[in-house]
Amino acid sequence: MIGYRQIGDRSMASKAEDLTIDYEEDGVLVVKVLDKEILSKGSWATVLYRYQQWDKSKDGYGADRYSIRRYRKMDDEYRQQAKFNISSRDQALKIIDALQRWTRDGGGAGGDEGEE
């Protein structure tokens, strides 16, 4: 694609702190990261991003969006393995509500065994 410049994800960051999904097209930052939380790091990293996407029709950025990305470290560089985009604020609130209910009283069997 002419004029396309990937700033994050596939630029092969060696540290989880350097991962981003920012990217620019024809001089416009089309995806702009507003914040991120590193949920886990090591040989696998999980990152939650808060971002906005450029809307050409409005000549500005749209509403906040959210994405969870999973990266695997190979040859000292993180490579994206999976992603889940949260499509709206309403969906994000439903996910928050479900997680809070599930974890409120220690959550059930298994405890913290699956943590990284």
Buried (B, 14 or more C-beta within 10 A) or exposed (E): EEEEBBBBBEBBBEEBEEBBBBBBBEEEBBBBBEEBEEBEBEEBBBBBBBBBEBEEEEEEBEEBBBBBBBBEBEEEEBEBEEBEEBEEEEEBEEBEEEEEEEEEEEEEEEEEEEEE
